[in-house]
Amino acid sequence: MLPIANNSLSSMTLPIDINGVKGFLDEQEGAALYHHAVAAAKMGPILEVGSYCGKSSVYLGTACKLQQNILFAVDHHRGSEEHQVGEEYHDPDLFDARFSKMDSFPQFRETLARANLEDVVVPIVASSALAARHWSTPLALVFIDGGHSMEAALTDYRSWAGHVMRGGLLVIHDVFPNPADGGRPPHEIWKLAQQSGLFEALPLVKSLGILRRL
């Protein structure tokens, strides 16, 4: 069983200034993710769903590098619903006018190069469901931070939760118990994991829901 992680910012060293990477992961949440990943990567590889420009990949990849393990980074890089043109989190710098589509993959690759993580992180440029279709590798930690629609969140949960090894972790971003604080789908799959009887919840770190596989 994995030990409870030390979530201190002071005990973590990242290869680049994390504030220079586009993304929505809070520093305290990132520190918790990193420390849990350091412990998990002793057991096996790690996988994230929703890499965007690589902020979470730096935390997770650095932890994997420390333990001589790898991170699978699953993202179609076309953005979630909220990243599309006209939506709240659309970033024109990530819009590819040639195809009239959002594309975060060039920024993601740049982040990996700057952080010297290209020999640690395995990018999987595909939808969550497609990447999982023939997946068979047990995972020590799965981090879900993909689309926030109910359909997308359920797909991510159903695709990957079963691949978490016993004693491993399922970590879900943007879990808000108070509906006034944010969207419901990540909170719903966090509850679903507990109701399954396969996971026990550890204390939330801000909006980071951490569950251990029984």
DRENTI-632721 format. One record per residue (C-alpha): x, y, z; residue number from 1; residue in one letter. Coordinates in nm, 2 decimals, decimal comma. Each point is the difference from the previous one (the first is absolute). Layout:
BEGIN
<atom u="X" v="Y" w="Z" drendo="NUM" lodren="A"/>
...
// end
This chain:
BEGIN
<atom u="0,00" v="0,00" w="0,00" drendo="1" lodren="M"/>
<atom u="0,12" v="0,35" w="-0,09" drendo="2" lodren="L"/>
<atom u="0,10" v="0,23" w="0,29" drendo="3" lodren="P"/>
<atom u="-0,18" v="0,33" w="0,05" drendo="4" lodren="I"/>
<atom u="0,19" v="0,25" w="-0,20" drendo="5" lodren="A"/>
<atom u="0,18" v="0,31" w="0,13" drendo="6" lodren="N"/>
<atom u="-0,16" v="0,28" w="-0,19" drendo="7" lodren="N"/>
<atom u="0,25" v="0,27" w="0,09" drendo="8" lodren="S"/>
<atom u="0,11" v="0,24" w="-0,28" drendo="9" lodren="L"/>
<atom u="0,34" v="0,04" w="0,16" drendo="10" lodren="S"/>
<atom u="0,09" v="-0,37" w="-0,04" drendo="11" lodren="S"/>
<atom u="-0,06" v="0,00" w="-0,38" drendo="12" lodren="M"/>
<atom u="0,24" v="0,11" w="-0,27" drendo="13" lodren="T"/>
<atom u="-0,14" v="0,05" w="-0,36" drendo="14" lodren="L"/>
<atom u="0,23" v="0,03" w="-0,31" drendo="15" lodren="P"/>
<atom u="-0,18" v="0,32" w="-0,12" drendo="16" lodren="I"/>
<atom u="-0,20" v="0,29" w="0,13" drendo="17" lodren="D"/>
<atom u="-0,35" v="-0,16" w="0,02" drendo="18" lodren="I"/>
<atom u="-0,17" v="0,34" w="-0,02" drendo="19" lodren="N"/>
<atom u="0,13" v="0,03" w="-0,35" drendo="20" lodren="G"/>
<atom u="-0,21" v="-0,29" w="-0,12" drendo="21" lodren="V"/>
<atom u="-0,36" v="0,05" w="-0,10" drendo="22" lodren="K"/>
<atom u="-0,25" v="-0,19" w="0,21" drendo="23" lodren="G"/>
<atom u="-0,24" v="0,00" w="0,28" drendo="24" lodren="F"/>
<atom u="0,17" v="-0,21" w="0,27" drendo="25" lodren="L"/>
<atom u="0,05" v="0,19" w="0,33" drendo="26" lodren="D"/>
<atom u="0,35" v="-0,02" w="0,15" drendo="27" lodren="E"/>
<atom u="-0,12" v="-0,17" w="0,31" drendo="28" lodren="Q"/>
<atom u="-0,19" v="-0,25" w="-0,20" drendo="29" lodren="E"/>
<atom u="0,31" v="-0,05" w="-0,22" drendo="30" lodren="G"/>
<atom u="0,22" v="-0,06" w="0,30" drendo="31" lodren="A"/>
<atom u="-0,25" v="-0,27" w="0,13" drendo="32" lodren="A"/>
<atom u="-0,01" v="-0,16" w="-0,34" drendo="33" lodren="L"/>
<atom u="0,38" v="0,00" w="-0,02" drendo="34" lodren="Y"/>
<atom u="0,05" v="-0,16" w="0,34" drendo="35" lodren="H"/>
<atom u="-0,26" v="-0,27" w="-0,05" drendo="36" lodren="H"/>
<atom u="0,15" v="-0,07" w="-0,34" drendo="37" lodren="A"/>
<atom u="0,35" v="-0,04" w="0,16" drendo="38" lodren="V"/>
<atom u="-0,14" v="-0,27" w="0,22" drendo="39" lodren="A"/>
<atom u="-0,21" v="-0,16" w="-0,27" drendo="40" lodren="A"/>
<atom u="0,27" v="-0,02" w="-0,26" drendo="41" lodren="A"/>
<atom u="0,19" v="-0,24" w="0,22" drendo="42" lodren="K"/>
<atom u="-0,28" v="-0,25" w="-0,08" drendo="43" lodren="M"/>
<atom u="-0,05" v="0,05" w="-0,37" drendo="44" lodren="G"/>
<atom u="-0,07" v="0,25" w="-0,28" drendo="45" lodren="P"/>
<atom u="-0,23" v="0,30" w="0,02" drendo="46" lodren="I"/>
<atom u="-0,26" v="0,13" w="-0,24" drendo="47" lodren="L"/>
<atom u="-0,17" v="0,33" w="-0,04" drendo="48" lodren="E"/>
<atom u="-0,31" v="0,09" w="-0,20" drendo="49" lodren="V"/>
<atom u="0,00" v="0,36" w="-0,11" drendo="50" lodren="G"/>
<atom u="0,35" v="0,14" w="-0,04" drendo="51" lodren="S"/>
<atom u="-0,09" v="0,33" w="-0,17" drendo="52" lodren="Y"/>
<atom u="0,33" v="0,19" w="-0,01" drendo="53" lodren="C"/>
<atom u="0,18" v="-0,22" w="0,25" drendo="54" lodren="G"/>
<atom u="-0,03" v="0,16" w="0,34" drendo="55" lodren="K"/>
<atom u="-0,11" v="-0,32" w="0,17" drendo="56" lodren="S"/>
<atom u="0,24" v="-0,20" w="-0,22" drendo="57" lodren="S"/>
<atom u="0,30" v="0,19" w="0,15" drendo="58" lodren="V"/>
<atom u="-0,11" v="-0,09" w="0,36" drendo="59" lodren="Y"/>
<atom u="-0,07" v="-0,36" w="-0,09" drendo="60" lodren="L"/>
<atom u="0,28" v="-0,05" w="-0,24" drendo="61" lodren="G"/>
<atom u="0,26" v="0,14" w="0,24" drendo="62" lodren="T"/>
<atom u="-0,13" v="-0,24" w="0,27" drendo="63" lodren="A"/>
<atom u="0,03" v="-0,29" w="-0,25" drendo="64" lodren="C"/>
<atom u="0,35" v="0,10" w="-0,10" drendo="65" lodren="K"/>
<atom u="0,10" v="0,00" w="0,36" drendo="66" lodren="L"/>
<atom u="-0,11" v="-0,37" w="0,02" drendo="67" lodren="Q"/>
<atom u="0,12" v="-0,10" w="-0,34" drendo="68" lodren="Q"/>
<atom u="-0,35" v="-0,06" w="-0,12" drendo="69" lodren="N"/>
<atom u="-0,22" v="0,15" w="-0,28" drendo="70" lodren="I"/>
<atom u="-0,31" v="0,21" w="-0,04" drendo="71" lodren="L"/>
<atom u="-0,26" v="-0,07" w="-0,27" drendo="72" lodren="F"/>
<atom u="-0,16" v="0,33" w="-0,10" drendo="73" lodren="A"/>
<atom u="-0,34" v="-0,04" w="-0,17" drendo="74" lodren="V"/>
<atom u="-0,15" v="0,30" w="-0,18" drendo="75" lodren="D"/>
<atom u="-0,15" v="0,06" w="-0,35" drendo="76" lodren="H"/>
<atom u="0,13" v="0,36" w="0,04" drendo="77" lodren="H"/>
<atom u="-0,31" v="0,14" w="-0,16" drendo="78" lodren="R"/>
<atom u="-0,12" v="0,15" w="0,33" drendo="79" lodren="G"/>
<atom u="-0,30" v="-0,06" w="0,22" drendo="80" lodren="S"/>
<atom u="-0,34" v="0,16" w="-0,05" drendo="81" lodren="E"/>
<atom u="0,11" v="0,31" w="0,20" drendo="82" lodren="E"/>
<atom u="0,31" v="0,05" w="-0,23" drendo="83" lodren="H"/>
<atom u="-0,19" v="0,04" w="-0,32" drendo="84" lodren="Q"/>
<atom u="-0,04" v="0,34" w="-0,19" drendo="85" lodren="V"/>
<atom u="-0,25" v="0,22" w="0,19" drendo="86" lodren="G"/>
<atom u="0,03" v="-0,20" w="0,32" drendo="87" lodren="E"/>
<atom u="0,13" v="0,13" w="0,34" drendo="88" lodren="E"/>
<atom u="0,34" v="-0,16" w="-0,01" drendo="89" lodren="Y"/>
<atom u="0,08" v="0,03" w="-0,38" drendo="90" lodren="H"/>
<atom u="0,36" v="0,10" w="-0,06" drendo="91" lodren="D"/>
<atom u="0,06" v="0,15" w="-0,34" drendo="92" lodren="P"/>
<atom u="0,37" v="-0,08" w="0,03" drendo="93" lodren="D"/>
<atom u="-0,10" v="-0,37" w="-0,02" drendo="94" lodren="L"/>
<atom u="-0,22" v="0,03" w="-0,30" drendo="95" lodren="F"/>
<atom u="0,12" v="-0,15" w="-0,33" drendo="96" lodren="D"/>
<atom u="-0,17" v="0,21" w="-0,27" drendo="97" lodren="A"/>
<atom u="0,11" v="-0,25" w="-0,27" drendo="98" lodren="R"/>
<atom u="-0,25" v="-0,25" w="0,12" drendo="99" lodren="F"/>
<atom u="-0,22" v="0,23" w="0,21" drendo="100" lodren="S"/>
<atom u="0,07" v="-0,21" w="0,30" drendo="101" lodren="K"/>
<atom u="0,16" v="0,05" w="0,34" drendo="102" lodren="M"/>
<atom u="0,34" v="-0,18" w="0,03" drendo="103" lodren="D"/>
<atom u="0,20" v="-0,01" w="0,32" drendo="104" lodren="S"/>
<atom u="0,24" v="-0,27" w="-0,11" drendo="105" lodren="F"/>
<atom u="0,28" v="0,24" w="-0,12" drendo="106" lodren="P"/>
<atom u="0,00" v="0,17" w="0,34" drendo="107" lodren="Q"/>
<atom u="-0,01" v="-0,33" w="0,17" drendo="108" lodren="F"/>
<atom u="0,31" v="-0,12" w="-0,18" drendo="109" lodren="R"/>
<atom u="0,18" v="0,33" w="0,07" drendo="110" lodren="E"/>
<atom u="-0,07" v="-0,05" w="0,37" drendo="111" lodren="T"/>
<atom u="0,14" v="-0,35" w="0,00" drendo="112" lodren="L"/>
<atom u="0,31" v="0,12" w="-0,18" drendo="113" lodren="A"/>
<atom u="0,06" v="0,29" w="0,23" drendo="114" lodren="R"/>
<atom u="-0,05" v="-0,23" w="0,30" drendo="115" lodren="A"/>
<atom u="0,23" v="-0,27" w="-0,14" drendo="116" lodren="N"/>
<atom u="-0,28" v="-0,26" w="0,03" drendo="117" lodren="L"/>
<atom u="-0,01" v="-0,13" w="-0,36" drendo="118" lodren="E"/>
<atom u="0,16" v="-0,33" w="0,11" drendo="119" lodren="D"/>
<atom u="-0,25" v="-0,04" w="0,29" drendo="120" lodren="V"/>
<atom u="-0,34" v="0,10" w="-0,15" drendo="121" lodren="V"/>
<atom u="-0,18" v="-0,20" w="-0,27" drendo="122" lodren="V"/>
<atom u="-0,25" v="0,22" w="-0,18" drendo="123" lodren="P"/>
<atom u="-0,31" v="-0,18" w="-0,12" drendo="124" lodren="I"/>
<atom u="-0,18" v="0,24" w="-0,23" drendo="125" lodren="V"/>
<atom u="-0,35" v="-0,16" w="0,00" drendo="126" lodren="A"/>
<atom u="-0,33" v="0,02" w="0,18" drendo="127" lodren="S"/>
<atom u="-0,02" v="-0,17" w="0,34" drendo="128" lodren="S"/>
<atom u="-0,23" v="-0,27" w="-0,13" drendo="129" lodren="A"/>
<atom u="0,22" v="-0,08" w="-0,30" drendo="130" lodren="L"/>
<atom u="0,32" v="-0,02" w="0,20" drendo="131" lodren="A"/>
<atom u="-0,17" v="-0,23" w="0,26" drendo="132" lodren="A"/>
<atom u="-0,16" v="-0,23" w="-0,26" drendo="133" lodren="R"/>
<atom u="0,28" v="-0,27" w="0,02" drendo="134" lodren="H"/>
<atom u="0,18" v="0,12" w="0,31" drendo="135" lodren="W"/>
<atom u="0,14" v="-0,28" w="0,22" drendo="136" lodren="S"/>
<atom u="0,28" v="0,16" w="0,21" drendo="137" lodren="T"/>
<atom u="-0,07" v="0,03" w="0,37" drendo="138" lodren="P"/>
<atom u="0,04" v="0,36" w="0,12" drendo="139" lodren="L"/>
<atom u="0,13" v="0,12" w="0,34" drendo="140" lodren="A"/>
<atom u="-0,18" v="0,34" w="-0,03" drendo="141" lodren="L"/>
<atom u="-0,26" v="0,13" w="-0,24" drendo="142" lodren="V"/>
<atom u="-0,06" v="0,38" w="-0,01" drendo="143" lodren="F"/>
<atom u="-0,33" v="0,11" w="-0,17" drendo="144" lodren="I"/>
<atom u="-0,01" v="0,36" w="-0,11" drendo="145" lodren="D"/>
<atom u="-0,19" v="-0,02" w="-0,33" drendo="146" lodren="G"/>
<atom u="-0,32" v="0,13" w="-0,13" drendo="147" lodren="G"/>
<atom u="-0,26" v="0,12" w="0,26" drendo="148" lodren="H"/>
<atom u="-0,32" v="-0,10" w="-0,17" drendo="149" lodren="S"/>
<atom u="-0,17" v="-0,30" w="0,17" drendo="150" lodren="M"/>
<atom u="0,06" v="-0,21" w="-0,31" drendo="151" lodren="E"/>
<atom u="0,37" v="0,08" w="-0,01" drendo="152" lodren="A"/>
<atom u="0,06" v="-0,05" w="0,38" drendo="153" lodren="A"/>
<atom u="-0,19" v="-0,34" w="0,00" drendo="154" lodren="L"/>
<atom u="0,20" v="-0,11" w="-0,31" drendo="155" lodren="T"/>
<atom u="0,33" v="0,08" w="0,17" drendo="156" lodren="D"/>
<atom u="-0,10" v="-0,17" w="0,32" drendo="157" lodren="Y"/>
<atom u="-0,14" v="-0,31" w="-0,17" drendo="158" lodren="R"/>
<atom u="0,30" v="-0,02" w="-0,23" drendo="159" lodren="S"/>
<atom u="0,28" v="0,02" w="0,26" drendo="160" lodren="W"/>
<atom u="-0,12" v="-0,07" w="0,36" drendo="161" lodren="A"/>
<atom u="0,01" v="-0,37" w="-0,05" drendo="162" lodren="G"/>
<atom u="0,37" v="0,02" w="-0,10" drendo="163" lodren="H"/>
<atom u="0,11" v="0,14" w="0,33" drendo="164" lodren="V"/>
<atom u="0,19" v="-0,28" w="0,19" drendo="165" lodren="M"/>
<atom u="-0,08" v="-0,09" w="0,35" drendo="166" lodren="R"/>
<atom u="0,15" v="0,25" w="0,24" drendo="167" lodren="G"/>
<atom u="0,03" v="0,25" w="-0,29" drendo="168" lodren="G"/>
<atom u="-0,17" v="0,33" w="-0,03" drendo="169" lodren="L"/>
<atom u="-0,28" v="0,16" w="-0,20" drendo="170" lodren="L"/>
<atom u="0,03" v="0,38" w="0,00" drendo="171" lodren="V"/>
<atom u="-0,27" v="0,23" w="-0,13" drendo="172" lodren="I"/>
<atom u="0,04" v="0,37" w="-0,06" drendo="173" lodren="H"/>
<atom u="-0,28" v="0,26" w="0,06" drendo="174" lodren="D"/>
<atom u="-0,19" v="-0,18" w="0,26" drendo="175" lodren="V"/>
<atom u="-0,23" v="0,26" w="0,17" drendo="176" lodren="F"/>
<atom u="-0,23" v="-0,13" w="0,27" drendo="177" lodren="P"/>
<atom u="-0,18" v="0,34" w="0,00" drendo="178" lodren="N"/>
<atom u="-0,18" v="0,04" w="-0,34" drendo="179" lodren="P"/>
<atom u="0,05" v="0,38" w="0,02" drendo="180" lodren="A"/>
<atom u="0,38" v="-0,06" w="-0,04" drendo="181" lodren="D"/>
<atom u="0,00" v="-0,18" w="-0,33" drendo="182" lodren="G"/>
<atom u="-0,14" v="-0,26" w="-0,24" drendo="183" lodren="G"/>
<atom u="-0,14" v="-0,33" w="0,13" drendo="184" lodren="R"/>
<atom u="0,14" v="-0,28" w="-0,23" drendo="185" lodren="P"/>
<atom u="0,34" v="-0,04" w="0,17" drendo="186" lodren="P"/>
<atom u="-0,17" v="0,00" w="0,34" drendo="187" lodren="H"/>
<atom u="-0,25" v="-0,26" w="-0,13" drendo="188" lodren="E"/>
<atom u="0,27" v="-0,25" w="-0,12" drendo="189" lodren="I"/>
<atom u="0,19" v="0,06" w="0,33" drendo="190" lodren="W"/>
<atom u="-0,32" v="-0,11" w="0,18" drendo="191" lodren="K"/>
<atom u="-0,05" v="-0,29" w="-0,25" drendo="192" lodren="L"/>
<atom u="0,35" v="-0,13" w="0,07" drendo="193" lodren="A"/>
<atom u="-0,08" v="-0,02" w="0,38" drendo="194" lodren="Q"/>
<atom u="-0,34" v="-0,16" w="-0,06" drendo="195" lodren="Q"/>
<atom u="0,16" v="-0,27" w="-0,22" drendo="196" lodren="S"/>
<atom u="0,17" v="-0,15" w="0,31" drendo="197" lodren="G"/>
<atom u="0,33" v="0,00" w="-0,18" drendo="198" lodren="L"/>
<atom u="0,14" v="0,32" w="0,13" drendo="199" lodren="F"/>
<atom u="0,03" v="0,19" w="0,33" drendo="200" lodren="E"/>
<atom u="0,02" v="0,38" w="0,01" drendo="201" lodren="A"/>
<atom u="0,29" v="0,18" w="0,15" drendo="202" lodren="L"/>
<atom u="-0,03" v="0,36" w="0,11" drendo="203" lodren="P"/>
<atom u="-0,06" v="0,25" w="-0,28" drendo="204" lodren="L"/>
<atom u="0,28" v="0,24" w="-0,08" drendo="205" lodren="V"/>
<atom u="-0,20" v="0,31" w="-0,12" drendo="206" lodren="K"/>
<atom u="-0,18" v="-0,15" w="-0,30" drendo="207" lodren="S"/>
<atom u="0,23" v="-0,30" w="-0,03" drendo="208" lodren="L"/>
<atom u="-0,20" v="-0,32" w="0,08" drendo="209" lodren="G"/>
<atom u="0,24" v="-0,28" w="0,09" drendo="210" lodren="I"/>
<atom u="-0,12" v="-0,36" w="0,03" drendo="211" lodren="L"/>
<atom u="0,19" v="-0,32" w="0,09" drendo="212" lodren="R"/>
<atom u="-0,08" v="-0,33" w="-0,18" drendo="213" lodren="R"/>
<atom u="-0,09" v="-0,26" w="0,26" drendo="214" lodren="L"/>
// end
